[in-house]
Amino acid sequence: MKTYEVTVNNKVYQVSVEEVDEADNKNKALVLDNENKKEEPAKTPILDGIDVKAPMPGTIINVLVQLGETIKAGQVLCILEAMKMENEIVAPQDGTIKEVMVSKGMAVEVGANLVRL
C-alpha cells in the first residue's frame, strides 16, 4: 500500500492506495461485467395505432372527426382551447380514426389521448 499527500483547496489530505496486479484487475472486471448482465425484460406489444395527444392542458371546443373516418396528414382532428387561444390538433399522418377519446367541452391535461389513428 502506498500513501500519498493530496492538496485540495489548500488543505492537505493523506490518501492510502492499494496496489493491484493488472491481470487480477482484468479478471475482476470480467466477473463484475457478467454479474451485472441481466436478462432483457419481455417487450410488451405496442398497441395498434397512433395516439394523438394533447400538447397542453385545455378544453376541447370542437371535435371535427368521427369513428371510421379516413383522414389525411395535417387534417384538423379537434380544436383545443388553452389560455383563451384556439389550437388546432392535426393528424400526424394519413389514416383512419379508430377511436375518439374526447368530446366537446371536455377538459384535458397535457399528454391526454385525444384520438387514435
C-alpha positions, 0 to 999 in steps of 0.5 A, a space after each residue: 500500500 502506498 500513501 500519498 499527500 493530496 492538496 485540495 483547496 489548500 488543505 492537505 489530505 493523506 490518501 492510502 492506495 492499494 496496489 493491484 496486479 493488472 491481470 487480477 484487475 482484468 479478471 475482476 472486471 470480467 466477473 463484475 461485467 457478467 454479474 451485472 448482465 441481466 436478462 432483457 425484460 419481455 417487450 410488451 406489444 405496442 398497441 395498434 395505432 397512433 395516439 394523438 395527444 394533447 400538447 397542453 392542458 385545455 378544453 376541447 371546443 370542437 371535435 371535427 372527426 368521427 369513428 371510421 373516418 379516413 383522414 389525411 396528414 395535417 387534417 384538423 382532428 379537434 380544436 383545443 382551447 388553452 389560455 383563451 387561444 384556439 389550437 388546432 390538433 392535426 393528424 400526424 399522418 394519413 389514416 383512419 380514426 379508430 377511436 375518439 377519446 374526447 368530446 366537446 367541452 371536455 377538459 384535458 391535461 397535457 399528454 391526454 389521448 385525444 384520438 387514435 389513428 
